Amino acid sequence: MNLQGPQDPPVIQFDSIHVITIGDASGIFVGTNMQILWTTSSKANSGMGEVSGENNYVINNVNTVYDNDIIDAPYTKGDFIIGRV
């Protein structure tokens, strides 16, 4: 029978952290921390879509976005609380 006592917590050490891009619902936290009531929601409208590649031209375009929804982003249980900013 091999009973072990309390062990030291693991140690992770970075010499440096390089962040190239940070997106929605992202965070960088250092030390002992707890994110309480941290929520996110987003919405994007695109009237034309996306133009990518080389030698692409968009000339004399007309775009219309008809956005008649009541809530601009889907929400999950607990996100929609009256009075919370």
Secondary structure, DSSP 8 states (H G I E B T S, - for coil): --------------S----S---TT-----SS----S---------SS----SSS----S---------SSSS---TTT--TT--
